[in-house]
Structure formats: structure tokens, C-alpha cells
Amino acid sequence: MIDEHIDVIQGTSPSLAEVEEYVSAVQWIASMGIVNEITLRNKGFSLDEVVQVRRGQVTTAEIVQETSLLMPFTMVATGIGYDGERSFSGLVIAHEDAAIAESNLKLLIT
């Protein structure tokens, strides 16, 4: 990890600030008033990856039967904010297009 930071500072590797998807996710999460404890994640969302993380304790078929699944998305940003009275959590889910985002929004708010 340190070598990657040094490479960015020396200009031999690109910075995440040059990746539009990361910049947009940070802008959206910051627009909620969240400016610290921000986490960005752009992998680990597929069923195969979930099964792998659960170390075979569940199968893909079991996951599909248990719940309504979100359509594919590309990135998640989370963070903790404070509105002057209480702490809150923020969530940004980045999608390839608006139609997929709208479909997932309907699943998330029901």
C-alpha cells in the first residue's frame, strides 16, 4: 500500500482523483455532509464473491431464494456524518445507468 502511495506522489501511477467514478462517489457522499470515515468499495458485489466470503456456508442458489437481489452496481461509498444533533450513516451506490439505479432504488425503499 505504501509503495502505491509513493508511486502516485511521484507521478508514476494514476491517482484515484483522476478516476471519474471515484470522484463522483466522493462528491455524492460529501453532499450529505459526510467528510470523514468514508469508505469506497468497487468489488465484492457478485454472488460468487459473496459465496466465497461466506466460505461455502451458503450457495448461490440459497442466496437467490432468500432475498430480492439488487441489479448490478459498480461502486459503494459509505460514511458517518453528524448533523449537529446526531450521527447518521450515508450510502451511495453507483450504477452503469439510471434505469438500473431506479430499479435498485425501488427495492431498497420497500
C-alpha positions as CSV (number, residue, x, y, z in Angstrom):
1,M,0.0,0.0,0.0
2,I,2.8,2.4,0.9
3,D,4.5,1.7,-2.5
4,E,1.3,2.6,-4.3
5,H,1.1,5.9,-2.4
6,I,4.7,6.7,-3.3
7,D,4.0,5.9,-7.0
8,V,1.1,8.3,-7.0
9,I,3.1,11.1,-5.4
10,Q,6.0,10.5,-7.9
11,G,3.5,10.6,-10.8
12,T,4.3,7.0,-11.9
13,S,0.8,5.7,-11.1
14,P,-2.6,7.4,-11.5
15,S,-4.4,8.9,-8.5
16,L,-7.9,7.9,-7.6
17,A,-8.7,11.7,-8.0
18,E,-8.3,11.1,-11.8
19,V,-10.9,8.3,-11.8
20,E,-14.3,9.9,-12.5
21,E,-16.3,7.2,-10.8
22,Y,-14.4,7.6,-7.5
23,V,-14.6,11.4,-7.7
24,S,-18.4,11.3,-8.3
25,A,-18.9,8.8,-5.4
26,V,-17.0,11.1,-3.0
27,Q,-18.8,14.2,-4.2
28,W,-22.2,12.5,-3.6
29,I,-21.3,11.2,-0.1
30,A,-19.8,14.6,0.8
31,S,-23.0,16.3,-0.4
32,M,-24.7,14.6,2.6
33,G,-22.4,16.4,5.0
34,I,-20.1,13.4,5.4
35,V,-16.5,14.4,5.3
36,N,-14.7,11.7,7.3
37,E,-14.8,7.9,7.7
38,I,-15.7,7.5,4.0
39,T,-15.2,4.0,2.6
40,L,-15.2,3.3,-1.1
41,R,-15.6,-0.2,-2.5
42,N,-15.7,-1.3,-6.1
43,K,-15.6,-5.1,-5.9
44,G,-17.1,-7.9,-3.9
45,F,-20.7,-7.5,-5.1
46,S,-21.2,-10.6,-7.2
47,L,-22.9,-13.7,-5.9
48,D,-19.8,-15.7,-6.4
49,E,-17.8,-13.2,-4.3
50,V,-20.4,-13.3,-1.6
51,V,-20.3,-17.2,-1.5
52,Q,-16.5,-17.0,-1.4
53,V,-16.5,-14.6,1.6
54,R,-19.0,-16.8,3.4
55,R,-16.5,-19.7,2.9
56,G,-19.1,-22.0,1.4
57,Q,-21.5,-21.7,4.2
58,V,-24.2,-20.7,1.7
59,T,-24.7,-21.5,-2.0
60,T,-25.6,-19.1,-4.8
61,A,-29.0,-20.8,-5.1
62,E,-29.7,-20.3,-1.4
63,I,-28.9,-16.6,-1.7
64,V,-31.2,-16.2,-4.6
65,Q,-34.0,-17.9,-2.8
66,E,-33.6,-16.0,0.4
67,T,-33.9,-12.4,-0.8
68,S,-34.6,-10.0,-3.6
69,L,-31.3,-9.1,-5.3
70,L,-30.2,-5.7,-6.5
71,M,-29.3,-5.2,-10.1
72,P,-25.6,-4.9,-10.8
73,F,-23.8,-1.8,-9.5
74,T,-20.3,-0.6,-9.8
75,M,-19.3,1.1,-6.5
76,V,-20.5,1.8,-3.0
77,A,-19.5,4.7,-0.8
78,T,-20.4,4.8,2.9
79,G,-19.7,7.2,5.7
80,I,-20.6,8.5,9.0
81,G,-21.9,12.1,9.4
82,Y,-23.1,14.4,12.2
83,D,-25.9,16.8,11.6
84,G,-25.3,18.8,14.8
85,E,-27.7,16.7,16.8
86,R,-27.0,13.1,16.0
87,S,-24.8,10.8,14.0
88,F,-26.0,9.2,10.8
89,S,-24.9,6.8,8.1
90,G,-24.7,7.7,4.4
91,L,-24.8,5.4,1.4
92,V,-24.1,6.0,-2.2
93,I,-24.5,3.2,-4.8
94,A,-23.1,3.9,-8.3
95,H,-24.7,2.3,-11.3
96,E,-23.9,2.0,-15.0
97,D,-27.1,3.8,-15.9
98,A,-30.2,5.5,-14.5
99,A,-32.6,2.6,-15.3
100,I,-30.7,0.2,-13.2
101,A,-30.4,2.8,-10.4
102,E,-34.1,3.3,-10.4
103,S,-34.8,-0.4,-10.2
104,N,-32.5,-0.8,-7.2
105,L,-34.0,2.3,-5.5
106,K,-37.4,0.6,-5.6
107,L,-36.0,-2.5,-4.0
108,L,-34.1,-0.5,-1.3
109,I,-37.1,1.7,-0.2
110,T,-39.6,-1.1,0.1
